[in-house]
Structure formats: C-alpha cells, structure tokens
Amino acid sequence: MHTKTTTALPTFDDLIHYVRATLCQRDNLDYDLTPFVKTPLKRRDEIWGYAFHVEGPRMLRTSAVWSAKDDKILFYNSVGERFQDVVLTESPDPNSSAPTG
C-alpha cells in the first residue's frame, strides 16, 4: 500500500534518522546493525538531494530519494515499487553541510 504523509525535518540528522528508521521498519531490520548508504545527487556541482538505501539479508535493498527542491522523500521497496511519499514542510539546505548519520 502506497501512503502519503507530511512532516517537518529541519536538520540533516532529523532527515537521516527519519529515512533510516522508515527503511528499516519497512522490512523489520535492526536500525543499528543494518548498513545504511547515503549518496549526494548533484547537478552542476550543486547538491539537489540524496539517495539512501539500506541493505538487508538475501540481497534486500530498500531505497529512498530526497529531492530538496521539491521538498519530498520518495521511498521504494526492494523491487522498486514506491511505498511511501513524504512531503516536507521544513527541510535542511542540501548544500549547507554534509549529513552525519
């Protein structure tokens, strides 16, 4: 089932915690033990968002894409189907500093 929600994530740490928790919860993965990868998405040397994914057992890979310009996070399951859209009412500037989480 595809869900749509709205939330405020004013800092990179808030954003990363939310994305990682959502991806891990989707497949009942341990938040602290599951590998989490974040990759900046650039256009003309400016970051416009991030791609995230967690890696679970048996080649499970669940992903999310944050578009800072659109203030949205799109979540995808391991077969590429979108399972959640999040509209951000507040989000960090993707070019101000790198996320730490």
C-alpha positions, 0 to 999 in steps of 0.5 A: 500500500502506497501512503502519503504523509507530511512532516517537518525535518529541519536538520540533516540528522532529523532527515537521516534518522527519519529515512533510516528508521522508515527503511528499516521498519519497512522490512523489520531490520535492526536500525543499528546493525543494518548498513545504511548508504547515503549518496549526494545527487548533484547537478552542476556541482550543486547538491539537489538531494540524496539517495539512501538505501539500506541493505538487508539479508538475501540481497534486500535493498530498500531505497529512498530519494530526497529531492530538496527542491521539491521538498519530498522523500520518495521511498521504494521497496526492494523491487522498486515499487514506491511505498511511501511519499513524504512531503516536507514542510521544513527541510535542511539546505542540501548544500549547507553541510554534509549529513552525519548519520 
